[in-house]
């Protein structure tokens, strides 16, 4: 979808570049199917961040998030929810394609996901306005406003971030049990960071096959013990799916 958006914008003659970053401690191969599905031959930079450095630098707490950076390298909008552009029509394959049976849990997840609020039309219009008008766009924030909207980090959050970095390092070394200990601490100390939670959950072998990355929680009948206090379905129900993303703020 974003590749199609980028192609449309470039075709209109705008000087614009899109960079997508996959946050995944499982490595580049875990992201490859999604990158390959986006385009046959890569035309925009598609990066993989195995240690969530982008989260650390820009304050990503969930996905999809975006940061707008101008031609001078200045942030003109800090982290925003970035729903897929409704103005671009892209045919998407069902995540259930090829499956003869879909776990009940996955159907419950899809039900909750359907309740998640976002405002793709407003975001799309704002992004296009900024691309067309640059610094004159009403959606390009001043440096003071960028700082004001950026999320502060206290000592607990910083410590949680350190635990998360250590967890991803241990995961890369193949020490999954040790990584779990530090993922749990990261979740405790940075409870509002859903990206930290989703990363840990997605690494658990609760299910195999094409749905592995989506279940993110204990699956009925699985022999694997779930090592975390929360999971995607439980936590989203507790917080309310309508609160999963903050609403768009112009």
Secondary structure, 3 states (H helix, E strand, C coil): CHHHHHHHHHHCCCCCCCCEEEECCCCHHHHHHHHHHHCCCCCCCEEEECCCHHHHHHCCCCCCEEEEECCCCCEEEEEEECCCCCCCCCCCCCCCCCCCCCCHHHHHHHHHHCCCCCCHHHHHHHHHHHHHHHHHCCCCCCHHHHHHHCCCCCHHHHHHHHHHHHHHHHHHCCCHHHHHHHHHHHHHHCCCCHHHHHHHHHCCCCCCCCCHHHHCCCCCCCCCCCCCCCCHHHHHHHHCHHHCCCCCCC
